[in-house]
C-alpha cells in the first residue's frame, strides 16, 4: 500500500445529491427545517432531563447522550449540504474532509455502542429489578458512557488514518454529499482491496456484535415482560422498549446497507445515507417522546402545564 505522502489533492468537490437546479431552494428550505427541528428537538430532550429531577435516572442519562450525538452527527453533515443547495459551495479542503469523516464515524460508532448500552440498561431494569439500583449506579453509568465515547474515538481514529494513508492524486470529485469511506476509496490512486476488506470486517463485526447483543437483551426482556401479571405493567414495559427497538432498527438497517457494500455506486446509496444522517436524528426525539409517558409528563411540566401530582 502506498503512503499518504504522494497525495497531491488539496481539496475535494462534494457532488452532493442529484437534483434539478430549480429544486435547489426548495431542498435547501426542506433540509434547513429538518435540521432546525433536529437540533431543537434533541436539545429540548437534554434540557428536560437536566431540569426535571424525576428523570435523573440511567435510562434518561443515556438518552441525553443519544440526543447530543444526534445533534452533532446532523451538524457534521447538514450545514455543508445546505451550502451546496443554496450557494453552490461544494468545495471542502483536504483537512476538512478528514475532520468530517472522522467526526461522522466517531459519533456514529459511539451511537452504535450507546444503543447496546441502552438495551443492557433496559435488560437490568426489567429482568433484574431488585438488583438494578445497586448495579447501575451513577458512577457505573458514567464509566459506561465514557466507554462508548472512547470506543467511538478508537474506531474512528483507526478508520480515518487507514483511509487517508492512501494517495489521492486526482480526480477530486466526491460522488456523495459528504466525505465517507466508500466515496473516498473510489478516489484513491492505489489498490483499495485491503481497505475495503478492513472496512467490511471492522464495521461489519462491530455492527453485528452490537446488534446481536441488543437482540439477546430484548429476548430476555420479552420473556420477562410476558411473565408480568398486570396488563398495564406489560403495556408500559413494551411501550418503553418498543421506542428503543424502533430507533435501533431505523439506525442499523441503513448503515448495514451502505457499509457492507463498499464497492456499490448505486444512486439509492445517497438516499439511504440521507436517511441515517438527516432523518434518523430527527426521528429519535419524536419516537422517544411520543412513546414515553414520563418524558411527555416532564415536557408538560417544563412548559408550565399543570398536572395532578401524586401523593
Secondary structure by P-SEA (a helix, b strand, c coil): ccccccccccccccccccccccaaaaaaaaaaaaaaaaaaaaaaaaaaaaaccccccaaaaaaaaaaaaaaaaaaaccaaaaaaaccccccccaaaaaaaaaaaaaaaaaaaaaaaaaaaaaaaaccccccccccccaaaaaaaaaaaaaaaaaaaaaaaaaaacbbbccccccccccccaaaaaaaccccaaaaaaaaaaaaaaaaaaaaaaaaaaaaaaaaaaaacccaaaaaaaaaaaaaaaaaaaaccaaaaaccccccccccaaaaaaaaaacccccaaaaaaaaacaaaaaaaaaaacccccccc
